[in-house]
């Protein structure tokens, strides 16, 4: 009797586990990869109008887990798919792979020269030809700001810091020209070039007075409706001064930063915002023909 009971218990237990799905599906991982030279992976640039864009198609056929990275860009953690590069120019793509035994390997690919960017904001700022000039706004009014405290919207607007959007701030001053610096006032301009993401500043007479580079980072920020961040390196936006000191009888001082929130951008208009202590400024530009 005891033997019969034991056999029944064993049989019922076997039937129970037979009806369950396995917790881990075993996969044929193929040949174990032990060296980066064994990794079968390719990168195919996506062309736009015959030029290499910042979109890449990556594919890895080897039994490894892949992370693709570029110079300064965010990692792309998939074996296959479409990867975006964050800037133009020559870049190196690196594949970091983990084999089935946990070993980590790195495979570096030949540099890729990105000639055009897929995101429209790049064309808006740098132009479809790769260069574009911007000057102070003289006539366009930011949508939703047609009347602010009874004054016209000018090239520079003083407003409370950290507004929730471009359309609901209260402006206390609008400066029709940048005062106290004739090199950066009315008629001055900025020239953006996609090659090297450079920017040069010119005074009203057309003489170059400064140059540097810019970093464009697209994506939402703390300001509602914003498009991203524009940072100037080794230079700054036109008229990079905090004029609050002048308003209250103090000295003219530099802005506390060279990083600006992009609040509005199309092919002909650009609005940048920067905080300055308890206040902030909107810089409004119009593209030059």
Secondary structure, 3 states (H helix, E strand, C coil): CHHHHHHHHHHHHHHHHHCCCCCCCCCCCCCCCCCHHHCCEEEEEEEECCEEEEEEEEEECCCCEEEEECCCCCCECCCCEEEECCCCEEECCEEEEECCCCCEEEEECCCEEECECCCHHHHHHHCCCCEEEEEECCCCCCCCCCCECCECCCCEEEEECCCCCCCCCCEEEEECCCCCCCCCCCCCEEEEECCCCEEEEECCCCCEEEEEEEEEEECCCCCCCCCEEEEEECCCCCCCEECHHHHCCCCCEECCCCEEEEEEECCCEEEEEEEECCEEEEEEEEECC
